[in-house]
């Protein structure tokens, strides 16, 4: 759960009112503190390390699949070959390209 916008005092008061039968000591300040503590203690999501399809890489890099194929052929992205007609793209090479670094060599699966 992620709090994306500021919660209005009216919503906090209503939520506190709904929860007080179950948590009698709950106050609006306590609810806000609990929400902040929950967000702070939540582990950060790890980057997805599964190999990407050309379409997924194209969406992430905001380019076409043809551009992805070009990047694979010139070595800007690392290819993971699955079969003679199927491949995936190493996600580390996509992250490197996004950060301005370059990938090297292709990887056989």
C-alpha positions as CSV (number, residue, x, y, z in Angstrom):
1,X,0.0,0.0,0.0
2,X,1.3,3.4,-0.9
3,X,-0.1,6.8,0.1
4,X,0.1,8.9,-3.0
5,X,-1.8,12.0,-2.0
6,X,-2.4,14.0,1.1
7,X,-5.2,12.5,3.2
8,X,-7.7,15.1,4.2
9,X,-8.5,15.6,7.9
10,X,-12.1,14.6,7.2
11,X,-11.0,11.2,5.8
12,X,-8.6,10.7,8.8
13,X,-11.5,11.5,11.2
14,X,-13.9,9.1,9.4
15,X,-11.3,6.3,9.3
16,X,-10.6,6.8,13.0
17,X,-14.3,6.7,13.8
18,X,-14.7,3.4,11.8
19,X,-11.7,1.8,13.5
20,X,-12.3,2.9,17.1
21,X,-14.7,0.0,18.0
22,X,-11.8,-2.3,17.1
23,X,-9.0,-0.2,18.5
24,X,-10.4,1.9,21.3
25,X,-7.2,3.9,21.9
26,X,-6.9,5.0,18.3
27,X,-6.7,8.8,17.7
28,X,-6.4,10.6,14.4
29,X,-2.7,11.4,15.2
30,X,-2.1,7.7,16.0
31,X,-3.6,6.6,12.7
32,X,-1.4,9.1,10.8
33,X,1.7,7.9,12.7
34,X,0.8,4.2,12.1
35,X,0.4,4.9,8.3
36,X,3.7,6.8,8.2
37,X,5.5,4.0,10.1
38,X,4.0,1.4,7.8
39,X,5.2,3.2,4.7
40,X,8.7,3.7,6.2
41,X,9.1,0.0,7.2
42,X,8.0,-1.4,3.9
43,X,10.8,-3.0,1.9
44,X,11.7,-1.4,-1.4
45,X,10.8,-3.5,-4.4
46,X,13.8,-5.2,-6.0
47,X,14.3,-4.7,-9.7
48,X,12.7,-7.3,-11.9
49,X,15.5,-9.6,-13.0
50,X,13.6,-11.8,-15.4
51,X,14.6,-11.6,-19.1
52,X,12.5,-9.2,-21.1
53,X,10.7,-9.6,-24.4
54,X,11.4,-7.2,-27.2
55,X,8.0,-5.6,-26.6
56,X,8.7,-5.1,-22.8
57,X,12.1,-3.6,-23.5
58,X,10.6,-1.3,-26.2
59,X,7.9,-0.1,-23.8
60,X,10.5,0.6,-21.0
61,X,12.9,2.4,-23.4
62,X,10.0,4.2,-25.2
63,X,11.1,3.0,-28.6
64,X,10.0,0.6,-31.3
65,X,10.7,-3.2,-31.5
66,X,12.8,-2.5,-34.6
67,X,15.0,-0.2,-32.5
68,X,15.4,-2.9,-29.9
69,X,16.5,-5.3,-32.7
70,X,19.0,-2.8,-33.9
71,X,20.4,-2.3,-30.3
72,X,20.7,-6.1,-30.1
73,X,22.5,-6.4,-33.4
74,X,25.1,-3.6,-32.5
75,X,25.6,-4.8,-28.9
76,X,23.9,-2.0,-27.0
77,X,21.6,-4.6,-25.4
78,X,22.5,-8.2,-24.4
79,X,20.6,-11.0,-26.0
80,X,19.7,-14.2,-24.2
81,X,19.0,-16.8,-27.0
82,X,16.3,-19.3,-26.1
83,X,15.8,-21.1,-29.4
84,X,16.9,-20.4,-33.0
85,X,13.9,-18.1,-33.4
86,X,13.3,-16.8,-29.9
87,X,15.4,-14.6,-27.6
88,X,15.0,-12.4,-24.5
89,X,16.8,-9.3,-23.4
90,X,19.0,-9.1,-20.3
91,X,17.3,-6.7,-18.0
92,X,20.6,-5.5,-16.6
93,X,21.6,-4.3,-20.1
94,X,18.3,-2.4,-20.4
95,X,18.9,-0.7,-17.0
96,X,22.5,0.1,-18.1
97,X,21.2,1.7,-21.3
98,X,18.7,3.7,-19.3
99,X,21.4,5.0,-17.1
100,X,23.7,5.9,-20.0
101,X,26.1,2.9,-19.8
102,X,26.6,0.4,-22.6
103,X,26.2,-3.4,-22.5
104,X,28.6,-5.8,-24.1
105,X,28.4,-9.3,-25.7
106,X,25.5,-11.5,-26.0
107,X,24.6,-14.3,-23.7
108,X,23.6,-17.7,-24.9
109,X,20.9,-19.5,-23.0
